[in-house]
Structure formats: structure tokens, C-alpha cells
């Protein structure tokens, strides 16, 4: 089994998504960032408007439109702290 990242996507009011993923892709103020297991620790500011895509085992992907916030990568995994996070409909996702 491939190595997995633990991912937490948290908005101001609630935990939006939590689970294991193969990769997280987010747009930061520095550009688009892909995070794989073993990524060096970092803290990035999310670009506005932005999208966070979480790639799951088996090729499935979940995506959220996010407004404001930060992405943190540490030894425990990836945490996305957003002011707002709205799921993107499956039909609107690009693969």
C-alpha cells in the first residue's frame, strides 16, 4: 500500500473533511503546491479565491473552494485552516 498523508480541512465553524490521502494540491500566494507523504514542513497562505484538491487512494478526488486561511504541513500530515470551505460538486471537478 502506498504511503498516505493524514489530512484535516477545517473552516472557522466546523471540521469539513478529515482522512487519509495520497496527495493534497492547493493554490497558495506563492503558486500551486502539491504535497506528498514525506514533504518538508511548511506554512503557506491560501490564495483567494482558491481550491484545495485531496487525491484519495484509487484515483478518487475531493475538492473544496476555499476562502482565506493557511495550509500547514508537518510530521502529522496536512492541515488546511480556511475561513470558508465549500465542496465542489463531483460533476464540476476536472480530473
Helices and strands as residue ranges (DSSP letters): E 5-11, E 15-21, E 23-28, E 31-36, E 42-45, E 50-55, G 57-59, E 61-74, E 77-87, G 90-92
